[in-house]
Each structure stands twice: as C-alpha cells, then as structure tokens.
Amino acid sequence: MHDNPEPVMVIPYCLIDGVPTFRDSEVRAFYDRIERDGLKDIVFMHGDIQDRDAFLREMKRPGGSRLYVVAVGELQVGILWLNRFEGKTCRVHFTSFSEAWSMDTVAIGRDAIRQIMYMPNDAGEYVFDVLLGLTPSRNIRALRWLEKVGLELVGVIPASMWDAKAGESVDGTLMYLTRQEV
C-alpha cells in the first residue's frame, strides 16, 4: 500500500451505458497538464501526439490506446495508458501530474499497476499477463521509478525509439512486469 491516506483508484476512459467516463474537454485537459508540467517533449517524444486534439483522437481511436486516470481520493494524480496490444501483453505508459510529486508516487504506481494486472475481462479472466515498457535509456529518473514500481530490466535496445525533437533514434531500455511481480 501507499503512504497516502486515501485509496488509489484507476478509472478507465470508456463508455458506461453509452456515457463516457470523461468528457472530451477533460481528456484534452490531461494533455494540457502534461504540457504545463513541462513533460510534453518527454512523454510524447515520438512526435505522433503534438497537441491536445491529437491526444484525444488517440485515446478515442478504436484499437488504439486505452487511457486510465489515476486518482488518490478525489485528486487526479496522473494517467497511464496501454497500447500495442498482442494477446495478453501490451505496452504501458505512465505520467504523474505535478500535484502528485510530493506524494509517494512509487506506492501510487504500484497500486495502479496492480489494479491493471488484476483487471478481469467479461469472462472473469485476467486481461493482461505481461506489461512492457520501453523508455529512453537516457531517462534515468523514469527508469529508476519503473524499477521501484516493480518492472524488471530486459536490456537496452539500440536506436529503438524516435526522438522527434532531436530528429534521431535513441536507445531504449526494455522492462516488463508480470502479475507475479506485483
């Protein structure tokens, strides 16, 4: 558990009885928070999401990313999204908002990822067996955080990530998490 007094909630961006859990303006605002916190060029380094509307389109695209809002009590502290689905495996992406930076983000991350790993489908089976993370190798802070959250190191893949701002490929560090590690 985390040291924060309220429970961590992972809220999916989806339709429930035809009604979205978050309005389009709220999803755009998540992008705005990332930009305001100075993280846009890190979080969206590939250059495929360059503005709030592109972020919204990606999160709404059928077969695209699945967005989850991470909250502690009533406070939205970050988002995570999943993409590149194959069987019971996918890529996971995290970012926390500046409002959470004074909190125990490692414990919050562990709680959030535990909820994702133990999420059942309609048949009651777990949706995911493995989550993969590919992070720029130069982003030491993120790699340390991911390790503390519980992801295991696979290794460095040379030139595996595109840095649109630099106009070059950079090394990526591949990590994974299985349900047994949470």
BELFENZI-V860970 format. One record per residue. N is the residue number from 1. PSI is psi as a letter, one per 20 degrees, with the letter a starting at -180 (none if undefined). Layout:
BEGIN
N & PSI
N & PSI
END
This chain:
BEGIN
1 & r
2 & r
3 & i
4 & q
5 & i
6 & q
7 & q
8 & p
9 & p
10 & o
11 & o
12 & q
13 & o
14 & r
15 & p
16 & o
17 & k
18 & j
19 & p
20 & q
21 & h
22 & p
23 & q
24 & g
25 & h
26 & g
27 & g
28 & h
29 & h
30 & g
31 & g
32 & h
33 & g
34 & g
35 & g
36 & h
37 & j
38 & k
39 & i
40 & g
41 & i
42 & g
43 & h
44 & l
45 & h
46 & h
47 & j
48 & h
49 & o
50 & i
51 & r
52 & h
53 & h
54 & h
55 & g
56 & g
57 & g
58 & g
59 & i
60 & i
61 & p
62 & p
63 & j
64 & c
65 & q
66 & o
67 & p
68 & p
69 & p
70 & p
71 & q
72 & o
73 & c
74 & i
75 & p
76 & o
77 & i
78 & a
79 & q
80 & q
81 & q
82 & q
83 & a
84 & l
85 & p
86 & o
87 & c
88 & k
89 & q
90 & r
91 & q
92 & q
93 & p
94 & q
95 & q
96 & q
97 & q
98 & h
99 & h
100 & i
101 & h
102 & i
103 & r
104 & n
105 & h
106 & g
107 & h
108 & g
109 & g
110 & g
111 & g
112 & g
113 & h
114 & g
115 & h
116 & g
117 & h
118 & j
119 & p
120 & q
121 & a
122 & h
123 & j
124 & j
125 & q
126 & p
127 & g
128 & q
129 & h
130 & p
131 & p
132 & q
133 & p
134 & o
135 & q
136 & p
137 & h
138 & i
139 & m
140 & g
141 & g
142 & g
143 & g
144 & g
145 & g
146 & h
147 & g
148 & h
149 & h
150 & i
151 & q
152 & q
153 & p
154 & g
155 & a
156 & p
157 & o
158 & p
159 & k
160 & i
161 & q
162 & p
163 & n
164 & h
165 & g
166 & i
167 & k
168 & r
169 & q
170 & q
171 & q
172 & q
173 & p
174 & p
175 & r
176 & r
177 & p
178 & r
179 & h
180 & h
181 & i
182 & none
END
